[in-house]
Amino acid sequence: MSGAFVRRASGLVRSLNWWDSFGIGFGGVVLPIAMTSFYYAIPATLPHAHIVGGLLLLLIVLIPYLTVYTQLAFAMPRSGGDYIYLSRIVHPAIGFMQSWLATFIVALNLPMFSDMITTWLLPSFLTDLGYAGVAASLSNPAVRVIIDSLIMIVCALMIIIPLRSYAKIQTILVILALISTFVMLGALLIGHDAFVSMWNAASPTSYSAIIEMAKQGGYVTPHPNIVQTIMAAPILGFYLLTIWPVHVAGELKNVPRSITSGLYGAVLFSWAVFTIGVPIYFTTVGFDFAHALLAIGEKSPVSPPLLNSLIGFVYRNPALSTVIDIGLLASALVVIPQSILVITRWIFAWAFDRVAPIKLAEVHKRYFTPYITAIVVWIAGEFLLIVLLYTGLVGLLLNAALGSAMCFVPTLLAGMFLPWRRRDIFDAAPSFTRAKLGKVPLITICGAIGGFGLIAYLIILLANPQLGFPVTPISGAFMIGYWILGILLYYLAKAYRKRQGIDIEAAFREIPPE
């Protein structure tokens, strides 16, 4: 019990390859589900934003952001991601504080995506199959709790079985999600004239009448401007700012290839799909028509104009809609187990450093997975499900903009100082981590651009509550208070271990063993 770590080896197995890492990065973006709202959410919030321009501006922060996390994963290829980096570069209390908050935010994915399946994706799928009556029954609160719980149980079991076995399931789900993505994009390639004809054949309100109705309500064709284009960049960032593969770096084979695939590969692939899709969508649907649908709101035959709903409405093809629905369901079923995977690796890393109960670092003797931690995360998900369904606390307390900044900014800024704070780790790292531009380490430059860029994004969001991310006194106090609670818990753990004769800070002088 007196050693720096719980044991001399983590017990985790490097069983994931580059494709598995891509799937984890892809799941962090939730591309097909994001696509359903992407093409109307931005115009609805910022009608004068040039969306492609906003995506290009996002690259200024996105590339450095991915670069820092890639360099840190190369230098410290262990499961636990941000917690490992911050606790080794800055201070263990800061590392625990950041991952303590991140755990809460990511844990919300369990009930949110489970309920998304129960109340939206599954009913849509059943309706397309001709079971509208069954679909309607899923809105019952008791039914929602049962189905949501079953989904979370299955997803927790996915993370308890050998990771290689889970990876095979993930591959099937990712392929289905990719099929849905390309089917939705392909459905938009019919051209503008064909879309107008199909809309007029399907809708009680003609294409031109939709635009005229909007104009009668005061709609005027919006012209892009630079201010709203800049404001769009941080909103677009919420679709793409993900680095989930670094949290399982201790279980990746060929870390340089796998991390590159999971970060640059998955995120920039998703960025390209969004960027390519924008001109296709507005050319086919029509710029004025797309905005007019938003302007008339519930008077539209398709409200809200989700991409899958719009495609289903004009095509009137249940088989096509079913293929899209299956991919959307698969996409949600990628996110839930991956969220459990990421959280368990943070908690496992805490326990391995003795900050959390060491039982949470126990690995199944046959499956080599932290099964106790997975069960704990599932129980937390069940608690959050009740909170989500029967109270309004999540909406009152959580702020996505503030939470994201508090999770990502500390690590990016820590990356700036890695060459000086932990020279030993920097010098022993692979060449990409040690790369320099002139005499300045690349990680320092990228950390500054990424960190301060995200701070600038946060300021834009906080200064413009109409973008949907207002910070209230309650939500701000909760997020900051929850953050600070992490520091207090660390020092309580330190004091407890000291009474046992263990100096837990000894663990943070080195990278955890494999």
C-alpha positions as CSV (number, residue, x, y, z in Angstrom):
1,M,0.0,0.0,0.0
2,S,3.0,2.3,0.4
3,G,3.8,2.6,-3.3
4,A,3.1,5.7,-5.4
5,F,0.5,3.8,-7.4
6,V,-2.0,1.1,-6.6
7,R,0.1,-1.5,-8.4
8,R,3.0,-1.6,-10.8
9,A,0.9,-2.1,-14.0
10,S,-2.5,-0.5,-14.8
11,G,-4.1,-3.8,-15.9
12,L,-5.5,-2.2,-19.0
13,V,-4.7,-3.7,-22.3
14,R,-3.7,-2.0,-25.5
15,S,-6.4,-3.5,-27.7
16,L,-7.7,-0.6,-29.8
17,N,-6.4,0.2,-33.2
18,W,-6.5,3.4,-35.4
19,W,-10.0,2.6,-36.7
20,D,-11.3,2.2,-33.2
21,S,-9.8,5.5,-32.2
22,F,-11.4,7.1,-35.3
23,G,-14.8,5.7,-34.1
24,I,-14.3,7.2,-30.7
25,G,-13.5,10.6,-32.2
26,F,-16.4,10.3,-34.6
27,G,-18.7,9.5,-31.7
28,G,-17.6,12.6,-29.8
29,V,-18.9,14.7,-32.7
30,V,-22.1,12.7,-33.1
31,L,-22.0,13.6,-36.8
32,P,-25.4,12.2,-38.2
33,I,-27.4,13.6,-35.2
34,A,-25.5,16.9,-35.4
35,M,-26.3,17.1,-39.2
36,T,-30.0,16.9,-38.5
37,S,-30.0,20.3,-36.8
38,F,-26.8,21.9,-38.2
39,Y,-28.3,23.4,-41.4
40,Y,-31.1,25.2,-39.6
41,A,-29.8,25.9,-36.1
42,I,-27.1,28.3,-37.2
43,P,-29.4,30.3,-39.6
44,A,-32.1,30.3,-36.9
45,T,-29.7,31.9,-34.4
46,L,-27.5,34.0,-36.7
47,P,-29.3,34.6,-40.1
48,H,-26.5,36.9,-41.3
49,A,-23.7,34.4,-40.6
50,H,-21.7,33.0,-43.5
51,I,-21.6,29.4,-42.3
52,V,-18.7,28.2,-44.4
53,G,-16.8,31.4,-43.3
54,G,-17.6,30.5,-39.7
55,L,-16.3,27.0,-40.2
56,L,-13.1,28.3,-41.8
57,L,-12.6,30.8,-38.9
58,L,-13.1,27.9,-36.5
59,L,-10.0,26.2,-37.9
60,I,-7.9,28.9,-36.4
61,V,-8.7,27.5,-33.0
62,L,-9.6,23.9,-34.0
63,I,-6.2,22.9,-35.5
64,P,-4.1,24.2,-32.6
65,Y,-6.6,22.6,-30.1
66,L,-6.2,19.2,-31.8
67,T,-2.4,19.7,-32.1
68,V,-1.9,20.3,-28.3
69,Y,-4.0,17.3,-27.4
70,T,-2.2,15.1,-29.9
71,Q,1.2,16.3,-28.6
72,L,0.2,15.6,-25.0
73,A,-1.2,12.2,-25.8
74,F,2.1,11.3,-27.6
75,A,4.1,12.5,-24.5
76,M,1.8,10.8,-21.9
77,P,0.0,7.9,-23.6
78,R,-2.1,6.8,-20.7
79,S,-5.9,6.5,-20.2
80,G,-7.2,9.5,-18.3
81,G,-6.4,12.2,-20.8
82,D,-6.8,15.7,-19.3
83,Y,-6.5,14.4,-15.7
84,I,-3.1,12.9,-16.4
85,Y,-1.9,16.0,-18.3
86,L,-3.0,18.6,-15.8
87,S,-2.0,16.6,-12.7
88,R,1.5,16.1,-14.1
89,I,2.1,19.5,-15.7
90,V,0.3,21.9,-13.3
91,H,-0.9,20.3,-10.0
92,P,-2.9,17.2,-9.1
93,A,-5.6,19.3,-7.5
94,I,-6.1,21.1,-10.8
95,G,-6.1,17.9,-12.7
96,F,-8.8,16.4,-10.4
97,M,-10.8,19.7,-10.4
98,Q,-11.0,19.7,-14.2
99,S,-11.9,16.0,-14.7
100,W,-14.3,16.2,-11.7
101,L,-16.4,18.7,-13.7
102,A,-15.9,17.0,-17.0
103,T,-17.2,13.7,-15.4
104,F,-20.4,15.4,-14.5
105,I,-20.9,17.0,-17.9
106,V,-20.2,13.9,-19.9
107,A,-22.3,11.7,-17.5
108,L,-25.3,13.8,-18.6
109,N,-24.9,12.1,-22.0
110,L,-26.2,8.9,-20.5
111,P,-29.8,10.0,-19.7
112,M,-29.9,12.7,-22.5
113,F,-29.0,10.4,-25.4
114,S,-31.0,7.4,-23.9
115,D,-34.1,9.6,-23.7
116,M,-33.3,11.0,-27.2
117,I,-33.6,7.4,-28.5
118,T,-36.8,6.8,-26.6
119,T,-38.7,10.0,-27.4
120,W,-37.3,10.9,-30.9
121,L,-35.2,8.4,-32.7
122,L,-37.1,5.1,-31.9
123,P,-40.6,6.6,-32.4
124,S,-39.4,8.0,-35.8
125,F,-38.0,4.5,-36.7
126,L,-41.2,2.7,-35.6
127,T,-43.4,5.2,-37.5
128,D,-41.5,4.6,-40.7
129,L,-42.1,0.9,-40.2
130,G,-45.8,1.5,-39.8
131,Y,-46.0,1.2,-36.0
132,A,-47.1,4.7,-35.2
133,G,-49.3,3.5,-32.3
134,V,-46.4,1.8,-30.6
135,A,-44.3,4.9,-31.2
136,A,-46.9,7.1,-29.4
137,S,-46.8,4.9,-26.3
138,L,-43.1,5.8,-25.8
139,S,-44.0,9.3,-24.6
140,N,-45.4,7.8,-21.3
141,P,-43.0,8.9,-18.5
142,A,-42.9,5.5,-16.9
143,V,-42.2,3.8,-20.2
144,R,-39.4,6.4,-20.8
145,V,-37.7,5.6,-17.5
146,I,-37.8,1.8,-18.2
147,I,-36.5,2.0,-21.8
148,D,-33.9,4.7,-21.0
149,S,-32.7,2.5,-18.1
150,L,-32.5,-0.6,-20.3
151,I,-30.5,1.4,-22.9
152,M,-28.0,2.5,-20.2
153,I,-27.7,-1.0,-18.8
154,V,-26.8,-2.4,-22.2
155,C,-24.3,0.4,-22.9
156,A,-22.6,-0.2,-19.5
157,L,-22.3,-3.9,-20.3
158,M,-20.7,-2.9,-23.6
159,I,-17.9,-1.3,-21.6
160,I,-17.5,-4.1,-19.1
161,I,-16.9,-6.8,-21.8
162,P,-13.4,-6.9,-23.3
163,L,-12.6,-3.7,-25.0
164,R,-11.8,-5.5,-28.2
165,S,-15.3,-7.0,-28.2
166,Y,-16.8,-3.6,-27.6
167,A,-14.8,-2.2,-30.5
168,K,-16.4,-4.7,-32.9
169,I,-19.9,-3.5,-31.8
170,Q,-18.7,0.1,-32.2
171,T,-17.5,-0.6,-35.7
172,I,-21.0,-1.8,-36.7
173,L,-22.6,1.2,-35.2
174,V,-20.1,3.7,-36.7
175,I,-20.6,2.2,-40.2
176,L,-24.4,2.5,-39.8
177,A,-24.0,6.1,-38.7
178,L,-21.7,6.8,-41.7
179,I,-24.2,5.3,-44.1
180,S,-26.9,7.6,-42.6
181,T,-24.6,10.6,-43.0
182,F,-23.9,9.9,-46.7
183,V,-27.5,9.0,-47.4
184,M,-28.7,12.4,-46.1
185,L,-26.0,14.2,-48.1
186,G,-26.8,12.1,-51.1
187,A,-30.5,12.9,-50.8
188,L,-29.6,16.5,-51.2
189,L,-27.9,16.0,-54.6
190,I,-31.2,15.9,-56.5
191,G,-30.8,19.5,-57.5
192,H,-33.0,22.5,-56.8
193,D,-35.6,22.0,-59.5
194,A,-36.3,18.4,-58.4
195,F,-36.5,19.5,-54.8
196,V,-39.1,22.2,-55.6
197,S,-41.2,19.7,-57.6
198,M,-41.0,17.1,-54.8
199,W,-42.0,19.7,-52.2
200,N,-45.0,20.9,-54.2
201,A,-46.1,17.3,-54.7
202,A,-45.9,16.6,-51.0
203,S,-46.9,19.8,-49.3
204,P,-50.3,21.5,-48.9
205,T,-48.4,24.8,-49.0
206,S,-46.4,25.3,-52.2
207,Y,-42.7,26.2,-52.3
208,S,-43.3,29.8,-53.5
209,A,-46.2,30.2,-51.0
210,I,-43.8,29.3,-48.1
211,I,-41.5,32.2,-49.1
212,E,-44.5,34.6,-49.7
213,M,-45.9,33.7,-46.3
214,A,-42.6,34.5,-44.7
215,K,-42.4,37.8,-46.5
216,Q,-45.8,38.8,-45.3
217,G,-44.6,38.2,-41.8
218,G,-41.7,40.6,-42.3
219,Y,-39.0,38.2,-43.7
220,V,-36.3,39.9,-45.7
221,T,-33.5,37.9,-47.4
222,P,-30.5,38.0,-44.9
223,H,-27.1,39.1,-46.3
224,P,-24.0,37.7,-44.6
225,N,-21.9,40.0,-42.5
226,I,-18.6,39.6,-40.7
227,V,-19.9,40.2,-37.2
228,Q,-22.4,37.3,-37.2
229,T,-19.9,35.1,-39.1
230,I,-17.4,35.5,-36.3
231,M,-20.1,34.9,-33.7
232,A,-21.0,31.6,-35.5
233,A,-17.5,30.2,-35.0
234,P,-17.9,29.3,-31.2
235,I,-21.4,27.8,-31.9
236,L,-19.9,25.7,-34.7
237,G,-17.2,24.7,-32.2
238,F,-19.7,22.9,-30.0
239,Y,-20.2,20.5,-32.9
240,L,-16.5,19.7,-33.3
241,L,-14.5,20.3,-30.2
242,T,-13.9,16.7,-29.0
243,I,-10.8,14.8,-28.1
244,W,-12.2,11.6,-26.6
245,P,-9.5,9.2,-28.0
246,V,-6.9,10.8,-25.7
247,H,-8.8,9.5,-22.7
248,V,-8.2,5.9,-23.7
249,A,-4.6,6.4,-24.9
250,G,-3.4,3.7,-22.5
251,E,-5.5,1.2,-24.5
252,L,-4.4,2.2,-28.0
253,K,-2.0,0.3,-30.1
254,N,0.5,2.4,-32.1
255,V,-0.4,5.6,-30.3
256,P,0.9,8.1,-32.9
257,R,-1.2,6.5,-35.7
258,S,-4.3,5.9,-33.5
259,I,-4.3,9.4,-31.9
260,T,-3.8,11.1,-35.2
261,S,-6.7,9.1,-36.7
262,G,-9.0,9.7,-33.7
263,L,-8.3,13.4,-33.4
264,Y,-7.2,14.9,-36.8
265,G,-8.9,12.2,-38.8
266,A,-12.3,12.0,-37.1
267,V,-12.7,15.7,-36.3
268,L,-11.5,17.1,-39.6
269,F,-13.5,14.5,-41.5
270,S,-16.6,15.7,-39.7
271,W,-15.6,19.4,-40.3
272,A,-15.3,18.6,-44.0
273,V,-18.7,16.9,-44.1
274,F,-20.3,20.0,-42.5
275,T,-18.4,22.3,-44.8
276,I,-19.2,20.4,-48.0
277,G,-22.8,20.0,-47.0
278,V,-23.6,23.7,-46.5
279,P,-23.5,24.8,-50.2
280,I,-25.2,21.5,-51.2
281,Y,-28.0,22.1,-48.7
282,F,-28.7,25.7,-49.6
283,T,-28.3,25.2,-53.3
284,T,-30.8,22.3,-53.3
285,V,-33.3,23.6,-50.7
286,G,-32.9,27.3,-51.7
287,F,-31.4,30.0,-49.5
288,D,-34.7,32.0,-49.2
289,F,-36.8,28.9,-48.7
290,A,-34.5,27.5,-46.0
291,H,-34.8,30.8,-44.1
292,A,-38.5,31.1,-44.8
293,L,-39.2,27.8,-43.2
294,L,-37.5,29.2,-40.0
295,A,-39.4,32.5,-40.3
296,I,-42.9,30.9,-40.4
297,G,-42.1,28.5,-37.6
298,E,-44.9,26.1,-36.7
299,K,-46.9,27.2,-39.8
300,S,-44.4,25.2,-41.8
301,P,-45.4,21.6,-42.8
302,V,-42.0,20.6,-41.4
303,S,-41.3,22.2,-38.1
304,P,-38.6,22.2,-37.0
305,P,-36.9,21.6,-40.4
306,L,-34.5,18.9,-39.2
307,L,-32.6,17.6,-42.2
308,N,-33.9,14.0,-41.8
309,S,-37.5,15.3,-41.4
310,L,-37.1,17.5,-44.5
311,I,-35.8,14.6,-46.5
312,G,-38.5,12.3,-45.3
313,F,-41.2,14.8,-46.1
314,V,-40.2,15.4,-49.7
315,Y,-39.2,11.9,-50.6
316,R,-42.1,10.1,-49.0
317,N,-40.0,6.9,-49.1
318,P,-40.2,4.9,-45.9
319,A,-37.2,2.7,-46.9
320,L,-35.0,5.8,-47.3
321,S,-36.2,7.3,-44.0
322,T,-35.7,3.9,-42.2
323,V,-32.1,3.8,-43.4
324,I,-31.5,7.3,-42.0
325,D,-33.3,6.4,-38.8
326,I,-31.1,3.3,-38.2
327,G,-28.0,5.4,-38.7
328,L,-29.3,8.1,-36.2
329,L,-30.1,5.4,-33.7
330,A,-26.6,3.8,-34.2
331,S,-25.1,7.3,-33.7
332,A,-26.8,7.7,-30.3
333,L,-25.8,4.2,-29.3
334,V,-22.2,5.1,-30.1
335,V,-22.2,8.1,-27.8
336,I,-23.6,6.5,-24.7
337,P,-21.1,3.7,-24.2
338,Q,-18.3,6.0,-25.3
339,S,-19.3,8.4,-22.6
340,I,-19.2,5.6,-20.0
341,L,-15.8,4.6,-21.5
342,V,-14.4,8.1,-21.1
343,I,-15.7,8.6,-17.6
344,T,-14.5,5.2,-16.3
345,R,-11.0,6.0,-17.5
346,W,-11.0,9.3,-15.6
347,I,-12.2,7.6,-12.4
348,F,-9.8,4.7,-13.0
349,A,-6.9,7.2,-13.3
350,W,-8.0,8.9,-10.0
351,A,-8.1,5.6,-8.2
352,F,-4.8,4.4,-9.6
353,D,-3.2,7.6,-8.2
354,R,-5.1,6.9,-4.9
355,V,-7.1,10.1,-5.1
356,A,-10.3,8.0,-5.3
357,P,-11.1,4.6,-3.6
358,I,-8.7,2.1,-4.9
359,K,-11.5,-0.4,-5.6
360,L,-12.4,1.8,-8.6
361,A,-9.0,0.9,-10.1
362,E,-9.9,-2.8,-10.0
363,V,-9.7,-4.5,-13.4
364,H,-11.8,-7.6,-14.3
365,K,-9.4,-10.6,-14.3
366,R,-10.8,-11.9,-17.6
367,Y,-12.0,-8.9,-19.4
368,F,-9.3,-6.4,-18.3
369,T,-11.8,-3.6,-17.9
370,P,-12.6,-1.5,-14.8
371,Y,-16.0,-3.1,-14.3
372,I,-16.8,-1.7,-10.8
373,T,-16.3,1.8,-12.1
374,A,-18.6,1.1,-15.1
375,I,-21.3,0.0,-12.7
376,V,-20.8,3.1,-10.6
377,V,-21.1,5.3,-13.7
378,W,-24.3,3.4,-14.7
379,I,-25.8,4.1,-11.2
380,A,-24.9,7.8,-11.6
381,G,-26.6,7.8,-15.0
382,E,-29.8,6.4,-13.4
383,F,-29.8,9.1,-10.8
384,L,-29.3,11.8,-13.5
385,L,-32.1,10.3,-15.5
386,I,-34.6,10.9,-12.7
387,V,-33.2,14.4,-12.3
388,L,-33.5,15.1,-16.0
389,L,-37.0,13.7,-16.4
390,Y,-38.7,14.9,-13.2
391,T,-36.9,18.2,-12.4
392,G,-35.7,21.2,-14.3
393,L,-32.4,21.3,-12.4
394,V,-30.1,20.4,-15.3
395,G,-31.4,23.3,-17.4
396,L,-31.1,25.6,-14.4
397,L,-27.6,24.6,-13.3
398,L,-25.7,23.6,-16.4
399,N,-24.2,26.0,-18.9
400,A,-22.6,24.3,-21.9
401,A,-20.4,27.2,-22.9
402,L,-19.0,27.8,-19.5
403,G,-18.5,24.1,-18.9
404,S,-16.7,23.4,-22.1
405,A,-14.3,26.3,-21.5
406,M,-13.6,25.1,-18.0
407,C,-12.9,21.6,-19.3
408,F,-10.7,22.4,-22.3
409,V,-8.9,25.7,-21.5
410,P,-6.8,24.5,-18.5
411,T,-5.3,21.7,-20.5
412,L,-4.5,23.9,-23.5
413,L,-2.8,26.5,-21.3
414,A,-1.0,23.7,-19.5
415,G,0.4,22.6,-22.8
416,M,2.0,26.0,-23.3
417,F,4.2,25.4,-20.2
418,L,5.0,21.7,-20.7
419,P,8.6,22.4,-22.0
420,W,9.4,24.3,-18.8
421,R,7.1,22.9,-16.1
422,R,8.0,19.3,-16.9
423,R,11.2,19.4,-19.0
424,D,11.8,15.7,-18.3
425,I,8.5,14.7,-19.9
426,F,9.0,17.1,-22.8
427,D,12.5,15.9,-23.5
428,A,11.5,12.2,-23.4
429,A,8.4,12.7,-25.7
430,P,8.3,11.8,-29.4
431,S,9.6,14.3,-31.9
432,F,6.2,15.7,-32.8
433,T,5.6,16.8,-29.2
434,R,9.1,18.4,-29.2
435,A,8.6,20.2,-32.5
436,K,9.5,23.9,-32.7
437,L,8.7,26.8,-34.9
438,G,12.0,28.7,-34.8
439,K,13.1,28.5,-31.2
440,V,9.6,28.3,-29.7
441,P,8.0,24.9,-29.0
442,L,5.0,24.2,-31.2
443,I,3.0,23.1,-28.2
444,T,3.5,26.5,-26.6
445,I,2.3,28.3,-29.7
446,C,-0.7,26.0,-30.2
447,G,-1.6,26.0,-26.5
448,A,-1.7,29.8,-26.6
449,I,-3.8,30.0,-29.7
450,G,-6.1,27.2,-28.6
451,G,-6.5,28.3,-25.0
452,F,-7.0,32.0,-25.5
453,G,-9.0,31.3,-28.6
454,L,-11.5,29.3,-26.6
455,I,-11.5,32.1,-24.0
456,A,-12.4,34.5,-26.7
457,Y,-15.2,32.2,-27.9
458,L,-16.5,32.0,-24.4
459,I,-16.6,35.8,-24.1
460,I,-18.5,36.0,-27.4
461,L,-21.1,33.5,-26.1
462,L,-21.4,35.2,-22.7
463,A,-21.7,38.6,-24.2
464,N,-24.5,37.5,-26.6
465,P,-27.1,35.5,-24.6
466,Q,-29.3,35.3,-27.6
467,L,-26.9,32.7,-28.9
468,G,-28.4,30.3,-26.4
469,F,-25.7,30.2,-23.8
470,P,-26.6,32.8,-21.1
471,V,-24.9,32.4,-17.8
472,T,-27.3,33.1,-14.9
473,P,-26.1,33.7,-11.3
474,I,-27.3,30.2,-10.4
475,S,-25.7,28.3,-13.3
476,G,-22.5,30.3,-13.0
477,A,-22.3,29.7,-9.3
478,F,-23.0,26.0,-9.7
479,M,-20.4,25.4,-12.4
480,I,-17.7,27.3,-10.5
481,G,-18.7,25.8,-7.2
482,Y,-18.6,22.3,-8.7
483,W,-15.2,23.0,-10.1
484,I,-13.9,24.2,-6.7
485,L,-15.5,21.2,-5.0
486,G,-13.0,19.1,-7.0
487,I,-10.1,20.9,-5.3
488,L,-11.6,20.3,-1.9
489,L,-12.1,16.6,-2.6
490,Y,-8.5,16.2,-3.7
491,Y,-7.2,17.7,-0.5
492,L,-9.5,15.6,1.6
493,A,-8.2,12.5,-0.3
494,K,-4.6,13.7,0.3
495,A,-5.3,14.1,4.0
496,Y,-6.9,10.7,4.2
497,R,-4.0,9.0,2.5
498,K,-1.5,10.8,4.7
499,R,-3.2,9.3,7.7
500,Q,-2.5,5.9,6.1
501,G,1.1,6.8,5.7
502,I,0.8,7.5,1.9
503,D,2.0,10.6,0.1
504,I,-0.2,10.6,-3.0
505,E,1.7,13.5,-4.5
506,A,4.6,11.1,-5.2
507,A,2.5,9.6,-8.0
508,F,2.3,12.9,-9.8
509,R,6.1,13.2,-10.2
510,E,5.9,10.5,-13.0
511,I,3.7,9.2,-15.7
512,P,1.6,6.2,-14.5
513,P,2.9,2.8,-15.5
514,E,1.2,0.9,-18.4
